[in-house]
Amino acid sequence: MNVVTLITSSNRHGFTKQIVDRLSMGIKDNGGTNEILFMDDYDIKYCTGCRGCEKGNGCVLDDDFKEIIEKIRDADYFIFTAPIFWNDLAGHSKMFLDRLNSIGHNLDLSMNDKLCCMIITHISRNINPFVIENTHRCLVSGTFKVNKILDIGNLMENHKFEEFELEDFEDIGYELEEYEIIPHKLDLESSML
């Protein structure tokens, strides 16, 4: 299984990278590969709400979003990672998700229900469940099928992962394709609860 991971955190050596590195070990142990992309390495513009994508030709903006999407499309599996800032998804993470809707309007651009893991990291003990649900909805609008959600919080108190936690991430990486698809809780037509 060939995996592409998009790390939207600007911290290249933080908790998300530690998690992804251990997931990668499990993926490799199962005969796969994991190409790690850092969003900071790409020029991604924010969605302007022009609705040009609804004509079925994808996003009209000319930037590196299309390059990332092609890498994801060529992979067997996608891992999306995002940090939480001030109790909501970080702006740069949301910027990528906003653009995903543009591929949902054209079958030729579709991800064809590609399986996806969603990783959310934060310092809080708990976050508003809507953040998880809305991130899930955004991935589904990009025609992904989310089959694993990792909500990893309380990172302020835990300055480092214990080895058993890292081993759990490795196990998850090994089993990524085996998880059941998680139904989304939001109505994609109205985006309302």
C-alpha positions in Angstrom: 0.0 0.0 0.0 1.4 3.4 -1.0 0.4 6.1 1.4 0.7 9.9 1.1 0.6 11.9 4.3 0.0 15.7 4.4 1.3 17.3 7.5 -0.4 20.7 7.8 1.4 21.6 11.0 4.3 24.1 10.6 6.3 22.2 13.3 8.4 19.7 11.4 9.6 18.0 14.5 6.5 18.1 16.7 4.0 15.5 18.0 2.4 15.1 14.6 5.7 14.1 13.0 6.4 11.6 15.8 3.0 10.0 15.2 3.5 9.9 11.4 7.0 8.4 11.7 5.6 5.6 13.8 2.6 5.1 11.5 5.2 4.9 8.7 7.1 2.1 10.4 3.9 0.1 10.6 3.0 0.8 7.0 6.6 -0.3 6.0 6.3 -3.4 8.1 3.2 -4.3 6.1 5.1 -3.8 2.8 4.0 -0.3 2.0 5.5 3.2 1.7 4.5 6.6 3.1 5.5 9.8 1.3 5.3 12.7 3.8 4.4 16.1 2.4 4.7 19.3 4.5 2.1 21.8 3.5 4.6 24.6 4.2 6.6 23.4 1.2 3.7 24.3 -1.1 2.0 27.5 -2.2 -1.6 26.9 -1.4 -4.1 29.8 -1.7 -7.3 30.1 0.2 -10.6 29.4 -1.4 -12.2 32.6 -2.6 -15.7 31.2 -2.7 -16.0 32.0 -6.4 -17.9 28.7 -7.1 -16.0 28.2 -10.3 -15.3 24.6 -9.3 -19.1 23.8 -9.5 -18.7 23.9 -13.3 -16.9 20.6 -13.0 -13.3 21.6 -14.0 -11.8 21.7 -10.5 -10.5 24.7 -8.7 -9.7 27.8 -10.8 -6.8 28.9 -8.6 -3.3 28.4 -10.0 -1.1 27.1 -7.2 0.4 23.9 -5.8 -2.9 22.4 -4.6 -3.2 20.5 -7.8 0.3 19.0 -7.3 -0.6 17.7 -3.9 -4.0 16.3 -5.1 -2.2 14.4 -7.9 0.2 12.8 -5.4 -2.7 11.8 -3.2 -4.7 10.5 -6.2 -1.7 8.3 -7.3 -1.5 6.8 -3.8 -3.6 4.0 -2.3 -4.3 5.7 1.0 -4.3 9.3 2.4 -3.4 10.5 5.9 -4.5 14.1 6.7 -3.0 15.7 9.8 -4.0 19.0 11.4 -3.3 20.8 14.7 -5.9 22.6 16.7 -5.2 26.3 17.5 -7.6 28.1 19.9 -10.1 25.3 20.0 -10.5 25.0 16.3 -8.7 23.7 13.2 -5.6 25.7 12.4 -6.3 28.2 9.6 -3.7 26.7 7.2 -5.2 23.2 7.7 -8.7 24.5 7.0 -7.4 26.3 3.9 -6.5 22.9 2.4 -9.8 21.4 3.4 -11.8 24.3 1.9 -10.2 23.6 -1.5 -11.1 19.8 -1.4 -14.7 20.6 -2.3 -13.4 21.6 -5.8 -12.6 18.0 -6.7 -16.0 16.7 -5.5 -17.8 18.3 -8.5 -16.1 16.2 -11.2 -15.9 12.4 -11.4 -12.6 12.7 -13.3 -11.1 14.6 -10.4 -12.7 12.4 -7.7 -10.6 10.4 -5.2 -13.0 7.5 -6.0 -13.7 6.9 -2.3 -10.0 6.6 -1.4 -9.5 5.5 2.2 -8.2 8.2 4.6 -7.0 8.6 8.1 -7.6 11.8 9.9 -5.2 12.9 12.7 -6.0 15.9 14.9 -3.5 17.0 17.6 -4.1 19.5 20.3 -3.0 20.6 23.8 -6.6 20.5 25.3 -8.0 17.6 27.2 -11.0 17.7 25.0 -12.1 19.7 21.9 -15.5 20.5 20.6 -16.8 17.4 18.8 -17.9 19.7 15.9 -14.2 20.2 15.0 -13.8 16.5 14.4 -17.2 16.2 12.6 -16.6 19.1 10.4 -13.0 18.0 9.4 -14.5 14.6 8.6 -17.2 16.2 6.5 -14.6 18.2 4.6 -12.7 15.1 3.8 -15.9 13.3 2.7 -16.7 16.3 0.4 -13.4 15.6 -1.3 -14.7 12.0 -1.9 -12.5 10.4 0.7 -13.8 7.6 2.9 -12.4 8.1 6.4 -11.8 4.8 8.2 -9.6 6.0 11.1 -9.7 9.1 13.2 -7.0 9.9 15.7 -7.9 12.6 18.2 -4.7 13.1 20.2 -5.0 15.7 22.9 -3.7 16.7 26.2 -0.3 17.2 24.6 0.7 20.2 26.9 0.9 17.9 29.9 2.4 15.0 28.0 5.7 16.5 26.8 6.7 13.3 25.1 5.0 10.1 24.0 5.6 6.9 26.0 7.0 4.0 24.0 3.8 2.0 24.3 1.9 4.9 22.7 4.3 5.0 19.8 4.0 1.2 19.4 0.2 1.7 19.2 0.7 4.2 16.3 2.9 1.6 14.6 0.2 -1.0 15.0 -2.3 1.4 13.5 -0.1 2.1 10.5 0.2 -1.7 9.9 -3.6 -2.1 10.0 -4.7 1.1 8.2 -6.6 -0.6 5.4 -8.4 -2.9 7.8 -10.5 -0.3 9.7 -14.2 0.1 8.9 -15.4 3.3 7.1 -16.7 5.8 9.6 -20.0 7.3 8.6 -20.0 11.1 8.7 -22.5 12.8 11.0 -23.2 15.9 8.8 -25.6 16.3 5.9 -23.3 17.2 3.0 -26.1 19.0 1.1 -26.9 21.5 3.9 -23.7 21.3 6.0 -26.0 21.4 9.1 -26.1 19.1 12.1 
